[in-house]
Amino acid sequence: MSVLGTGGYLAMVIVGSYGLFPTRIRGSGQGFCYNIGRALAALFPLLIGLLSQKVPLSVGIGAFAAVSYGVVILAALSLPETRGKQLDAQ
């Protein structure tokens, strides 16, 4: 898979938050979650650099990748199921 191919999937990341927020605050909720994620992601290069002073760089990158995948899995499992439910149309 090319690097350009993965960019198309990144656009779908925000779809999970549609079910998290009521219609009246959905835009604000998505913006909040997106920007918190950006802030945390901005810290990763610094933290990996600090960690690489103690362990090999590959171990630091692997550890942060594993933590990132774990967060994604936990977030996906905590999303509410909306199949068969009537969604607000306000």
PDB file of N, CA, C and O in Angstrom, chain B, residues numbered from 101:
ATOM      1  N   MET B 101       0.846  -1.174   0.000  1.00  0.00           N
ATOM      2  CA  MET B 101       0.000   0.000   0.000  1.00  0.00           C
ATOM      3  C   MET B 101       0.892   1.237   0.000  1.00  0.00           C
ATOM      4  O   MET B 101       1.860   1.327   0.754  1.00  0.00           O
ATOM      5  N   SER B 102       0.553   2.152  -0.834  1.00  0.00           N
ATOM      6  CA  SER B 102       1.356   3.363  -0.913  1.00  0.00           C
ATOM      7  C   SER B 102       0.996   4.327   0.208  1.00  0.00           C
ATOM      8  O   SER B 102      -0.064   4.218   0.824  1.00  0.00           O
ATOM      9  N   VAL B 103       1.877   5.254   0.458  1.00  0.00           N
ATOM     10  CA  VAL B 103       1.629   6.267   1.472  1.00  0.00           C
ATOM     11  C   VAL B 103       0.436   7.123   1.074  1.00  0.00           C
ATOM     12  O   VAL B 103      -0.347   7.528   1.933  1.00  0.00           O
ATOM     13  N   LEU B 104       0.289   7.399  -0.198  1.00  0.00           N
ATOM     14  CA  LEU B 104      -0.849   8.201  -0.653  1.00  0.00           C
ATOM     15  C   LEU B 104      -2.166   7.469  -0.446  1.00  0.00           C
ATOM     16  O   LEU B 104      -3.193   8.104  -0.209  1.00  0.00           O
ATOM     17  N   GLY B 105      -2.151   6.154  -0.530  1.00  0.00           N
ATOM     18  CA  GLY B 105      -3.367   5.381  -0.335  1.00  0.00           C
ATOM     19  C   GLY B 105      -3.891   5.454   1.083  1.00  0.00           C
ATOM     20  O   GLY B 105      -5.102   5.389   1.298  1.00  0.00           O
ATOM     21  N   THR B 106      -3.003   5.589   2.056  1.00  0.00           N
ATOM     22  CA  THR B 106      -3.455   5.642   3.441  1.00  0.00           C
ATOM     23  C   THR B 106      -4.142   6.962   3.763  1.00  0.00           C
ATOM     24  O   THR B 106      -4.947   7.017   4.693  1.00  0.00           O
ATOM     25  N   GLY B 107      -3.850   8.018   3.027  1.00  0.00           N
ATOM     26  CA  GLY B 107      -4.464   9.317   3.296  1.00  0.00           C
ATOM     27  C   GLY B 107      -5.965   9.304   3.119  1.00  0.00           C
ATOM     28  O   GLY B 107      -6.679  10.022   3.819  1.00  0.00           O
ATOM     29  N   GLY B 108      -6.459   8.492   2.185  1.00  0.00           N
ATOM     30  CA  GLY B 108      -7.906   8.401   1.983  1.00  0.00           C
ATOM     31  C   GLY B 108      -8.624   7.838   3.185  1.00  0.00           C
ATOM     32  O   GLY B 108      -9.763   8.214   3.463  1.00  0.00           O
ATOM     33  N   TYR B 109      -7.978   6.945   3.899  1.00  0.00           N
ATOM     34  CA  TYR B 109      -8.595   6.351   5.078  1.00  0.00           C
ATOM     35  C   TYR B 109      -8.610   7.319   6.260  1.00  0.00           C
ATOM     36  O   TYR B 109      -9.484   7.232   7.123  1.00  0.00           O
ATOM     37  N   LEU B 110      -7.671   8.216   6.301  1.00  0.00           N
ATOM     38  CA  LEU B 110      -7.608   9.168   7.407  1.00  0.00           C
ATOM     39  C   LEU B 110      -8.822  10.076   7.444  1.00  0.00           C
ATOM     40  O   LEU B 110      -9.213  10.540   8.515  1.00  0.00           O
ATOM     41  N   ALA B 111      -9.417  10.334   6.308  1.00  0.00           N
ATOM     42  CA  ALA B 111     -10.613  11.175   6.263  1.00  0.00           C
ATOM     43  C   ALA B 111     -11.780  10.516   6.996  1.00  0.00           C
ATOM     44  O   ALA B 111     -12.695  11.212   7.436  1.00  0.00           O
ATOM     45  N   MET B 112     -11.768   9.211   7.134  1.00  0.00           N
ATOM     46  CA  MET B 112     -12.864   8.493   7.781  1.00  0.00           C
ATOM     47  C   MET B 112     -12.726   8.442   9.293  1.00  0.00           C
ATOM     48  O   MET B 112     -13.625   7.945   9.971  1.00  0.00           O
ATOM     49  N   VAL B 113     -11.640   8.937   9.833  1.00  0.00           N
ATOM     50  CA  VAL B 113     -11.402   8.873  11.272  1.00  0.00           C
ATOM     51  C   VAL B 113     -12.482   9.602  12.049  1.00  0.00           C
ATOM     52  O   VAL B 113     -12.900   9.131  13.107  1.00  0.00           O
ATOM     53  N   ILE B 114     -12.935  10.721  11.557  1.00  0.00           N
ATOM     54  CA  ILE B 114     -13.887  11.541  12.296  1.00  0.00           C
ATOM     55  C   ILE B 114     -15.306  10.964  12.283  1.00  0.00           C
ATOM     56  O   ILE B 114     -16.145  11.403  13.069  1.00  0.00           O
ATOM     57  N   VAL B 115     -15.592  10.000  11.418  1.00  0.00           N
ATOM     58  CA  VAL B 115     -16.933   9.449  11.303  1.00  0.00           C
ATOM     59  C   VAL B 115     -17.388   8.810  12.618  1.00  0.00           C
ATOM     60  O   VAL B 115     -18.575   8.855  12.939  1.00  0.00           O
ATOM     61  N   GLY B 116     -16.482   8.227  13.370  1.00  0.00           N
ATOM     62  CA  GLY B 116     -16.851   7.593  14.636  1.00  0.00           C
ATOM     63  C   GLY B 116     -17.456   8.550  15.631  1.00  0.00           C
ATOM     64  O   GLY B 116     -18.262   8.141  16.466  1.00  0.00           O
ATOM     65  N   SER B 117     -17.093   9.804  15.564  1.00  0.00           N
ATOM     66  CA  SER B 117     -17.612  10.763  16.535  1.00  0.00           C
ATOM     67  C   SER B 117     -19.017  11.245  16.208  1.00  0.00           C
ATOM     68  O   SER B 117     -19.613  11.961  17.013  1.00  0.00           O
ATOM     69  N   TYR B 118     -19.567  10.877  15.053  1.00  0.00           N
ATOM     70  CA  TYR B 118     -20.928  11.295  14.729  1.00  0.00           C
ATOM     71  C   TYR B 118     -21.925  10.771  15.755  1.00  0.00           C
ATOM     72  O   TYR B 118     -22.878  11.468  16.105  1.00  0.00           O
ATOM     73  N   GLY B 119     -21.717   9.565  16.234  1.00  0.00           N
ATOM     74  CA  GLY B 119     -22.641   8.986  17.198  1.00  0.00           C
ATOM     75  C   GLY B 119     -22.385   9.402  18.630  1.00  0.00           C
ATOM     76  O   GLY B 119     -23.202   9.113  19.505  1.00  0.00           O
ATOM     77  N   LEU B 120     -21.279  10.070  18.895  1.00  0.00           N
ATOM     78  CA  LEU B 120     -20.936  10.440  20.263  1.00  0.00           C
ATOM     79  C   LEU B 120     -21.653  11.682  20.758  1.00  0.00           C
ATOM     80  O   LEU B 120     -21.942  11.802  21.949  1.00  0.00           O
ATOM     81  N   PHE B 121     -21.937  12.595  19.866  1.00  0.00           N
ATOM     82  CA  PHE B 121     -22.443  13.900  20.277  1.00  0.00           C
ATOM     83  C   PHE B 121     -23.841  14.144  19.739  1.00  0.00           C
ATOM     84  O   PHE B 121     -24.168  13.730  18.627  1.00  0.00           O
ATOM     85  N   PRO B 122     -24.674  14.822  20.539  1.00  0.00           N
ATOM     86  CA  PRO B 122     -25.991  15.217  20.022  1.00  0.00           C
ATOM     87  C   PRO B 122     -25.829  16.169  18.840  1.00  0.00           C
ATOM     88  O   PRO B 122     -24.801  16.832  18.699  1.00  0.00           O
ATOM     89  N   THR B 123     -26.830  16.225  18.015  1.00  0.00           N
ATOM     90  CA  THR B 123     -26.757  17.012  16.792  1.00  0.00           C
ATOM     91  C   THR B 123     -26.395  18.464  17.053  1.00  0.00           C
ATOM     92  O   THR B 123     -25.621  19.047  16.294  1.00  0.00           O
ATOM     93  N   ARG B 124     -26.935  19.063  18.107  1.00  0.00           N
ATOM     94  CA  ARG B 124     -26.737  20.496  18.349  1.00  0.00           C
ATOM     95  C   ARG B 124     -25.285  20.858  18.679  1.00  0.00           C
ATOM     96  O   ARG B 124     -24.890  22.008  18.487  1.00  0.00           O
ATOM     97  N   ILE B 125     -24.483  19.910  19.170  1.00  0.00           N
ATOM     98  CA  ILE B 125     -23.082  20.219  19.500  1.00  0.00           C
ATOM     99  C   ILE B 125     -22.097  19.345  18.732  1.00  0.00           C
ATOM    100  O   ILE B 125     -20.915  19.290  19.071  1.00  0.00           O
ATOM    101  N   ARG B 126     -22.581  18.670  17.708  1.00  0.00           N
ATOM    102  CA  ARG B 126     -21.735  17.713  16.992  1.00  0.00           C
ATOM    103  C   ARG B 126     -20.490  18.367  16.398  1.00  0.00           C
ATOM    104  O   ARG B 126     -19.399  17.807  16.502  1.00  0.00           O
ATOM    105  N   GLY B 127     -20.628  19.517  15.789  1.00  0.00           N
ATOM    106  CA  GLY B 127     -19.473  20.188  15.191  1.00  0.00           C
ATOM    107  C   GLY B 127     -18.441  20.585  16.226  1.00  0.00           C
ATOM    108  O   GLY B 127     -17.243  20.402  16.013  1.00  0.00           O
ATOM    109  N   SER B 128     -18.898  21.128  17.352  1.00  0.00           N
ATOM    110  CA  SER B 128     -17.976  21.522  18.421  1.00  0.00           C
ATOM    111  C   SER B 128     -17.298  20.307  19.037  1.00  0.00           C
ATOM    112  O   SER B 128     -16.103  20.343  19.327  1.00  0.00           O
ATOM    113  N   GLY B 129     -18.051  19.236  19.238  1.00  0.00           N
ATOM    114  CA  GLY B 129     -17.482  18.020  19.814  1.00  0.00           C
ATOM    115  C   GLY B 129     -16.430  17.401  18.925  1.00  0.00           C
ATOM    116  O   GLY B 129     -15.387  16.958  19.405  1.00  0.00           O
ATOM    117  N   GLN B 130     -16.698  17.365  17.622  1.00  0.00           N
ATOM    118  CA  GLN B 130     -15.720  16.817  16.683  1.00  0.00           C
ATOM    119  C   GLN B 130     -14.471  17.685  16.641  1.00  0.00           C
ATOM    120  O   GLN B 130     -13.352  17.171  16.604  1.00  0.00           O
ATOM    121  N   GLY B 131     -14.659  18.988  16.645  1.00  0.00           N
ATOM    122  CA  GLY B 131     -13.507  19.891  16.638  1.00  0.00           C
ATOM    123  C   GLY B 131     -12.657  19.739  17.881  1.00  0.00           C
ATOM    124  O   GLY B 131     -11.429  19.754  17.811  1.00  0.00           O
ATOM    125  N   PHE B 132     -13.321  19.592  19.030  1.00  0.00           N
ATOM    126  CA  PHE B 132     -12.603  19.407  20.288  1.00  0.00           C
ATOM    127  C   PHE B 132     -11.782  18.123  20.245  1.00  0.00           C
ATOM    128  O   PHE B 132     -10.590  18.135  20.553  1.00  0.00           O
ATOM    129  N   CYS B 133     -12.411  17.025  19.866  1.00  0.00           N
ATOM    130  CA  CYS B 133     -11.698  15.739  19.814  1.00  0.00           C
ATOM    131  C   CYS B 133     -10.545  15.778  18.813  1.00  0.00           C
ATOM    132  O   CYS B 133      -9.458  15.269  19.087  1.00  0.00           O
ATOM    133  N   TYR B 134     -10.787  16.378  17.666  1.00  0.00           N
ATOM    134  CA  TYR B 134      -9.745  16.460  16.640  1.00  0.00           C
ATOM    135  C   TYR B 134      -8.537  17.237  17.152  1.00  0.00           C
ATOM    136  O   TYR B 134      -7.397  16.811  16.966  1.00  0.00           O
ATOM    137  N   ASN B 135      -8.785  18.368  17.794  1.00  0.00           N
ATOM    138  CA  ASN B 135      -7.677  19.205  18.241  1.00  0.00           C
ATOM    139  C   ASN B 135      -6.958  18.635  19.460  1.00  0.00           C
ATOM    140  O   ASN B 135      -5.755  18.850  19.612  1.00  0.00           O
ATOM    141  N   ILE B 136      -7.649  17.925  20.318  1.00  0.00           N
ATOM    142  CA  ILE B 136      -6.977  17.220  21.417  1.00  0.00           C
ATOM    143  C   ILE B 136      -6.050  16.154  20.829  1.00  0.00           C
ATOM    144  O   ILE B 136      -4.919  15.988  21.286  1.00  0.00           O
ATOM    145  N   GLY B 137      -6.532  15.437  19.816  1.00  0.00           N
ATOM    146  CA  GLY B 137      -5.689  14.441  19.153  1.00  0.00           C
ATOM    147  C   GLY B 137      -4.469  15.065  18.498  1.00  0.00           C
ATOM    148  O   GLY B 137      -3.375  14.502  18.554  1.00  0.00           O
ATOM    149  N   ARG B 138      -4.650  16.228  17.876  1.00  0.00           N
ATOM    150  CA  ARG B 138      -3.511  16.918  17.267  1.00  0.00           C
ATOM    151  C   ARG B 138      -2.495  17.334  18.311  1.00  0.00           C
ATOM    152  O   ARG B 138      -1.291  17.212  18.088  1.00  0.00           O
ATOM    153  N   ALA B 139      -2.970  17.830  19.460  1.00  0.00           N
ATOM    154  CA  ALA B 139      -2.058  18.265  20.523  1.00  0.00           C
ATOM    155  C   ALA B 139      -1.255  17.083  21.069  1.00  0.00           C
ATOM    156  O   ALA B 139      -0.047  17.186  21.281  1.00  0.00           O
ATOM    157  N   LEU B 140      -1.935  15.973  21.290  1.00  0.00           N
ATOM    158  CA  LEU B 140      -1.226  14.788  21.782  1.00  0.00           C
ATOM    159  C   LEU B 140      -0.238  14.264  20.743  1.00  0.00           C
ATOM    160  O   LEU B 140       0.871  13.856  21.089  1.00  0.00           O
ATOM    161  N   ALA B 141      -0.636  14.273  19.475  1.00  0.00           N
ATOM    162  CA  ALA B 141       0.256  13.799  18.416  1.00  0.00           C
ATOM    163  C   ALA B 141       1.476  14.703  18.270  1.00  0.00           C
ATOM    164  O   ALA B 141       2.550  14.237  17.890  1.00  0.00           O
ATOM    165  N   ALA B 142       1.321  15.966  18.564  1.00  0.00           N
ATOM    166  CA  ALA B 142       2.455  16.887  18.462  1.00  0.00           C
ATOM    167  C   ALA B 142       3.512  16.599  19.529  1.00  0.00           C
ATOM    168  O   ALA B 142       4.684  16.929  19.347  1.00  0.00           O
ATOM    169  N   LEU B 143       3.107  15.996  20.625  1.00  0.00           N
ATOM    170  CA  LEU B 143       4.053  15.668  21.696  1.00  0.00           C
ATOM    171  C   LEU B 143       4.868  14.405  21.407  1.00  0.00           C
ATOM    172  O   LEU B 143       5.953  14.229  21.962  1.00  0.00           O
ATOM    173  N   PHE B 144       4.356  13.531  20.549  1.00  0.00           N
ATOM    174  CA  PHE B 144       5.016  12.251  20.326  1.00  0.00           C
ATOM    175  C   PHE B 144       6.455  12.371  19.839  1.00  0.00           C
ATOM    176  O   PHE B 144       7.312  11.662  20.366  1.00  0.00           O
ATOM    177  N   PRO B 145       6.775  13.221  18.866  1.00  0.00           N
ATOM    178  CA  PRO B 145       8.184  13.306  18.438  1.00  0.00           C
ATOM    179  C   PRO B 145       9.116  13.714  19.588  1.00  0.00           C
ATOM    180  O   PRO B 145      10.220  13.183  19.710  1.00  0.00           O
ATOM    181  N   LEU B 146       8.676  14.644  20.419  1.00  0.00           N
ATOM    182  CA  LEU B 146       9.486  15.050  21.570  1.00  0.00           C
ATOM    183  C   LEU B 146       9.671  13.883  22.536  1.00  0.00           C
ATOM    184  O   LEU B 146      10.785  13.607  22.981  1.00  0.00           O
ATOM    185  N   LEU B 147       8.587  13.211  22.852  1.00  0.00           N
ATOM    186  CA  LEU B 147       8.663  12.105  23.808  1.00  0.00           C
ATOM    187  C   LEU B 147       9.491  10.940  23.265  1.00  0.00           C
ATOM    188  O   LEU B 147      10.231  10.304  24.016  1.00  0.00           O
ATOM    189  N   ILE B 148       9.372  10.658  21.968  1.00  0.00           N
ATOM    190  CA  ILE B 148      10.187   9.599  21.372  1.00  0.00           C
ATOM    191  C   ILE B 148      11.665   9.984  21.426  1.00  0.00           C
ATOM    192  O   ILE B 148      12.518   9.142  21.705  1.00  0.00           O
ATOM    193  N   GLY B 149      11.963  11.247  21.162  1.00  0.00           N
ATOM    194  CA  GLY B 149      13.349  11.710  21.250  1.00  0.00           C
ATOM    195  C   GLY B 149      13.903  11.588  22.655  1.00  0.00           C
ATOM    196  O   GLY B 149      15.041  11.157  22.839  1.00  0.00           O
ATOM    197  N   LEU B 150      13.109  11.965  23.651  1.00  0.00           N
ATOM    198  CA  LEU B 150      13.556  11.840  25.037  1.00  0.00           C
ATOM    199  C   LEU B 150      13.758  10.379  25.422  1.00  0.00           C
ATOM    200  O   LEU B 150      14.726  10.028  26.097  1.00  0.00           O
ATOM    201  N   LEU B 151      12.821   9.527  24.979  1.00  0.00           N
ATOM    202  CA  LEU B 151      12.928   8.104  25.294  1.00  0.00           C
ATOM    203  C   LEU B 151      14.124   7.467  24.598  1.00  0.00           C
ATOM    204  O   LEU B 151      14.734   6.540  25.133  1.00  0.00           O
ATOM    205  N   SER B 152      14.464   7.962  23.402  1.00  0.00           N
ATOM    206  CA  SER B 152      15.573   7.363  22.656  1.00  0.00           C
ATOM    207  C   SER B 152      16.935   7.649  23.291  1.00  0.00           C
ATOM    208  O   SER B 152      17.941   7.074  22.878  1.00  0.00           O
ATOM    209  N   GLN B 153      16.973   8.523  24.281  1.00  0.00           N
ATOM    210  CA  GLN B 153      18.225   8.727  25.019  1.00  0.00           C
ATOM    211  C   GLN B 153      18.502   7.560  25.962  1.00  0.00           C
ATOM    212  O   GLN B 153      19.644   7.325  26.355  1.00  0.00           O
ATOM    213  N   LYS B 154      17.445   6.834  26.320  1.00  0.00           N
ATOM    214  CA  LYS B 154      17.578   5.709  27.265  1.00  0.00           C
ATOM    215  C   LYS B 154      17.533   4.349  26.575  1.00  0.00           C
ATOM    216  O   LYS B 154      18.204   3.412  27.009  1.00  0.00           O
ATOM    217  N   VAL B 155      16.755   4.233  25.511  1.00  0.00           N
ATOM    218  CA  VAL B 155      16.594   2.964  24.797  1.00  0.00           C
ATOM    219  C   VAL B 155      16.826   3.226  23.313  1.00  0.00           C
ATOM    220  O   VAL B 155      16.834   4.383  22.895  1.00  0.00           O
ATOM    221  N   PRO B 156      17.017   2.180  22.504  1.00  0.00           N
ATOM    222  CA  PRO B 156      17.176   2.396  21.060  1.00  0.00           C
ATOM    223  C   PRO B 156      15.943   3.074  20.445  1.00  0.00           C
ATOM    224  O   PRO B 156      14.821   2.910  20.924  1.00  0.00           O
ATOM    225  N   LEU B 157      16.176   3.824  19.392  1.00  0.00           N
ATOM    226  CA  LEU B 157      15.101   4.569  18.741  1.00  0.00           C
ATOM    227  C   LEU B 157      13.975   3.648  18.275  1.00  0.00           C
ATOM    228  O   LEU B 157      12.800   3.998  18.383  1.00  0.00           O
ATOM    229  N   SER B 158      14.329   2.485  17.763  1.00  0.00           N
ATOM    230  CA  SER B 158      13.305   1.558  17.279  1.00  0.00           C
ATOM    231  C   SER B 158      12.383   1.103  18.407  1.00  0.00           C
ATOM    232  O   SER B 158      11.189   0.904  18.185  1.00  0.00           O
ATOM    233  N   VAL B 159      12.915   0.937  19.595  1.00  0.00           N
ATOM    234  CA  VAL B 159      12.096   0.542  20.743  1.00  0.00           C
ATOM    235  C   VAL B 159      11.136   1.677  21.120  1.00  0.00           C
ATOM    236  O   VAL B 159       9.967   1.434  21.417  1.00  0.00           O
ATOM    237  N   GLY B 160      11.632   2.905  21.106  1.00  0.00           N
ATOM    238  CA  GLY B 160      10.782   4.053  21.421  1.00  0.00           C
ATOM    239  C   GLY B 160       9.647   4.216  20.423  1.00  0.00           C
ATOM    240  O   GLY B 160       8.500   4.433  20.812  1.00  0.00           O
ATOM    241  N   ILE B 161       9.965   4.112  19.138  1.00  0.00           N
ATOM    242  CA  ILE B 161       8.927   4.231  18.114  1.00  0.00           C
ATOM    243  C   ILE B 161       7.928   3.086  18.236  1.00  0.00           C
ATOM    244  O   ILE B 161       6.722   3.301  18.122  1.00  0.00           O
ATOM    245  N   GLY B 162       8.418   1.886  18.463  1.00  0.00           N
ATOM    246  CA  GLY B 162       7.531   0.736  18.620  1.00  0.00           C
ATOM    247  C   GLY B 162       6.610   0.867  19.822  1.00  0.00           C
ATOM    248  O   GLY B 162       5.433   0.511  19.757  1.00  0.00           O
ATOM    249  N   ALA B 163       7.156   1.383  20.922  1.00  0.00           N
ATOM    250  CA  ALA B 163       6.341   1.556  22.131  1.00  0.00           C
ATOM    251  C   ALA B 163       5.222   2.567  21.890  1.00  0.00           C
ATOM    252  O   ALA B 163       4.079   2.334  22.284  1.00  0.00           O
ATOM    253  N   PHE B 164       5.540   3.667  21.258  1.00  0.00           N
ATOM    254  CA  PHE B 164       4.514   4.672  20.994  1.00  0.00           C
ATOM    255  C   PHE B 164       3.505   4.188  19.963  1.00  0.00           C
ATOM    256  O   PHE B 164       2.323   4.522  20.050  1.00  0.00           O
ATOM    257  N   ALA B 165       3.956   3.408  18.989  1.00  0.00           N
ATOM    258  CA  ALA B 165       3.025   2.835  18.019  1.00  0.00           C
ATOM    259  C   ALA B 165       2.063   1.878  18.713  1.00  0.00           C
ATOM    260  O   ALA B 165       0.864   1.895  18.436  1.00  0.00           O
ATOM    261  N   ALA B 166       2.578   1.047  19.611  1.00  0.00           N
ATOM    262  CA  ALA B 166       1.727   0.104  20.332  1.00  0.00           C
ATOM    263  C   ALA B 166       0.709   0.842  21.203  1.00  0.00           C
ATOM    264  O   ALA B 166      -0.460   0.461  21.252  1.00  0.00           O
ATOM    265  N   VAL B 167       1.151   1.887  21.884  1.00  0.00           N
ATOM    266  CA  VAL B 167       0.235   2.679  22.711  1.00  0.00           C
ATOM    267  C   VAL B 167      -0.830   3.332  21.836  1.00  0.00           C
ATOM    268  O   VAL B 167      -2.003   3.360  22.208  1.00  0.00           O
ATOM    269  N   SER B 168      -0.435   3.856  20.684  1.00  0.00           N
ATOM    270  CA  SER B 168      -1.383   4.504  19.774  1.00  0.00           C
ATOM    271  C   SER B 168      -2.434   3.517  19.282  1.00  0.00           C
ATOM    272  O   SER B 168      -3.624   3.831  19.275  1.00  0.00           O
ATOM    273  N   TYR B 169      -2.005   2.335  18.873  1.00  0.00           N
ATOM    274  CA  TYR B 169      -2.958   1.321  18.434  1.00  0.00           C
ATOM    275  C   TYR B 169      -3.875   0.897  19.579  1.00  0.00           C
ATOM    276  O   TYR B 169      -5.064   0.658  19.366  1.00  0.00           O
ATOM    277  N   GLY B 170      -3.334   0.805  20.780  1.00  0.00           N
ATOM    278  CA  GLY B 170      -4.164   0.473  21.937  1.00  0.00           C
ATOM    279  C   GLY B 170      -5.231   1.512  22.197  1.00  0.00           C
ATOM    280  O   GLY B 170      -6.369   1.167  22.518  1.00  0.00           O
ATOM    281  N   VAL B 171      -4.880   2.784  22.064  1.00  0.00           N
ATOM    282  CA  VAL B 171      -5.857   3.858  22.258  1.00  0.00           C
ATOM    283  C   VAL B 171      -6.953   3.784  21.197  1.00  0.00           C
ATOM    284  O   VAL B 171      -8.130   3.975  21.502  1.00  0.00           O
ATOM    285  N   VAL B 172      -6.564   3.505  19.953  1.00  0.00           N
ATOM    286  CA  VAL B 172      -7.544   3.390  18.877  1.00  0.00           C
ATOM    287  C   VAL B 172      -8.514   2.244  19.158  1.00  0.00           C
ATOM    288  O   VAL B 172      -9.724   2.390  18.983  1.00  0.00           O
ATOM    289  N   ILE B 173      -7.983   1.116  19.590  1.00  0.00           N
ATOM    290  CA  ILE B 173      -8.845  -0.038  19.877  1.00  0.00           C
ATOM    291  C   ILE B 173      -9.792   0.272  21.024  1.00  0.00           C
ATOM    292  O   ILE B 173     -10.980  -0.041  20.943  1.00  0.00           O
ATOM    293  N   LEU B 174      -9.289   0.882  22.093  1.00  0.00           N
ATOM    294  CA  LEU B 174     -10.151   1.238  23.220  1.00  0.00           C
ATOM    295  C   LEU B 174     -11.224   2.247  22.809  1.00  0.00           C
ATOM    296  O   LEU B 174     -12.374   2.139  23.235  1.00  0.00           O
ATOM    297  N   ALA B 175     -10.853   3.215  21.991  1.00  0.00           N
ATOM    298  CA  ALA B 175     -11.831   4.208  21.525  1.00  0.00           C
ATOM    299  C   ALA B 175     -12.906   3.542  20.675  1.00  0.00           C
ATOM    300  O   ALA B 175     -14.091   3.840  20.826  1.00  0.00           O
ATOM    301  N   ALA B 176     -12.500   2.644  19.785  1.00  0.00           N
ATOM    302  CA  ALA B 176     -13.468   1.971  18.922  1.00  0.00           C
ATOM    303  C   ALA B 176     -14.419   1.099  19.738  1.00  0.00           C
ATOM    304  O   ALA B 176     -15.611   1.031  19.438  1.00  0.00           O
ATOM    305  N   LEU B 177     -13.904   0.442  20.753  1.00  0.00           N
ATOM    306  CA  LEU B 177     -14.750  -0.417  21.585  1.00  0.00           C
ATOM    307  C   LEU B 177     -15.688   0.372  22.479  1.00  0.00           C
ATOM    308  O   LEU B 177     -16.715  -0.151  22.910  1.00  0.00           O
ATOM    309  N   SER B 178     -15.351   1.622  22.764  1.00  0.00           N
ATOM    310  CA  SER B 178     -16.193   2.419  23.662  1.00  0.00           C
ATOM    311  C   SER B 178     -17.254   3.238  22.927  1.00  0.00           C
ATOM    312  O   SER B 178     -18.088   3.874  23.571  1.00  0.00           O
ATOM    313  N   LEU B 179     -17.239   3.237  21.591  1.00  0.00           N
ATOM    314  CA  LEU B 179     -18.263   3.959  20.845  1.00  0.00           C
ATOM    315  C   LEU B 179     -19.615   3.291  21.054  1.00  0.00           C
ATOM    316  O   LEU B 179     -19.695   2.063  21.092  1.00  0.00           O
ATOM    317  N   PRO B 180     -20.671   4.072  21.188  1.00  0.00           N
ATOM    318  CA  PRO B 180     -21.996   3.474  21.379  1.00  0.00           C
ATOM    319  C   PRO B 180     -22.503   2.833  20.084  1.00  0.00           C
ATOM    320  O   PRO B 180     -22.236   3.327  18.989  1.00  0.00           O
ATOM    321  N   GLU B 181     -23.223   1.748  20.224  1.00  0.00           N
ATOM    322  CA  GLU B 181     -23.833   1.084  19.069  1.00  0.00           C
ATOM    323  C   GLU B 181     -25.111   1.830  18.707  1.00  0.00           C
ATOM    324  O   GLU B 181     -25.960   2.058  19.568  1.00  0.00           O
ATOM    325  N   THR B 182     -25.251   2.206  17.457  1.00  0.00           N
ATOM    326  CA  THR B 182     -26.433   2.959  17.027  1.00  0.00           C
ATOM    327  C   THR B 182     -27.269   2.175  16.018  1.00  0.00           C
ATOM    328  O   THR B 182     -28.239   2.705  15.476  1.00  0.00           O
ATOM    329  N   ARG B 183     -26.906   0.930  15.764  1.00  0.00           N
ATOM    330  CA  ARG B 183     -27.673   0.127  14.820  1.00  0.00           C
ATOM    331  C   ARG B 183     -29.091  -0.083  15.346  1.00  0.00           C
ATOM    332  O   ARG B 183     -29.283  -0.559  16.465  1.00  0.00           O
ATOM    333  N   GLY B 184     -30.075   0.274  14.533  1.00  0.00           N
ATOM    334  CA  GLY B 184     -31.473   0.073  14.906  1.00  0.00           C
ATOM    335  C   GLY B 184     -32.037   1.141  15.813  1.00  0.00           C
ATOM    336  O   GLY B 184     -33.214   1.063  16.166  1.00  0.00           O
ATOM    337  N   LYS B 185     -31.263   2.137  16.210  1.00  0.00           N
ATOM    338  CA  LYS B 185     -31.752   3.203  17.091  1.00  0.00           C
ATOM    339  C   LYS B 185     -32.207   4.398  16.256  1.00  0.00           C
ATOM    340  O   LYS B 185     -31.659   4.669  15.187  1.00  0.00           O
ATOM    341  N   GLN B 186     -33.193   5.092  16.748  1.00  0.00           N
ATOM    342  CA  GLN B 186     -33.642   6.316  16.103  1.00  0.00           C
ATOM    343  C   GLN B 186     -32.690   7.437  16.504  1.00  0.00           C
ATOM    344  O   GLN B 186     -32.554   7.735  17.690  1.00  0.00           O
ATOM    345  N   LEU B 187     -32.034   8.057  15.535  1.00  0.00           N
ATOM    346  CA  LEU B 187     -31.085   9.136  15.812  1.00  0.00           C
ATOM    347  C   LEU B 187     -31.817  10.461  15.783  1.00  0.00           C
ATOM    348  O   LEU B 187     -32.768  10.639  15.021  1.00  0.00           O
ATOM    349  N   ASP B 188     -31.365  11.404  16.625  1.00  0.00           N
ATOM    350  CA  ASP B 188     -31.950  12.747  16.652  1.00  0.00           C
ATOM    351  C   ASP B 188     -31.779  13.407  15.304  1.00  0.00           C
ATOM    352  O   ASP B 188     -30.724  13.295  14.679  1.00  0.00           O
ATOM    353  N   ALA B 189     -32.792  14.081  14.861  1.00  0.00           N
ATOM    354  CA  ALA B 189     -32.715  14.817  13.601  1.00  0.00           C
ATOM    355  C   ALA B 189     -32.972  16.303  13.859  1.00  0.00           C
ATOM    356  O   ALA B 189     -33.627  16.966  13.055  1.00  0.00           O
ATOM    357  N   GLN B 190     -32.469  16.819  14.955  1.00  0.00           N
ATOM    358  CA  GLN B 190     -32.729  18.212  15.336  1.00  0.00           C
ATOM    359  C   GLN B 190     -31.986  19.163  14.466  1.00  0.00           C
ATOM    360  O   GLN B 190     -32.090  20.376  14.647  1.00  0.00           O
TER     361      GLN B 190
END
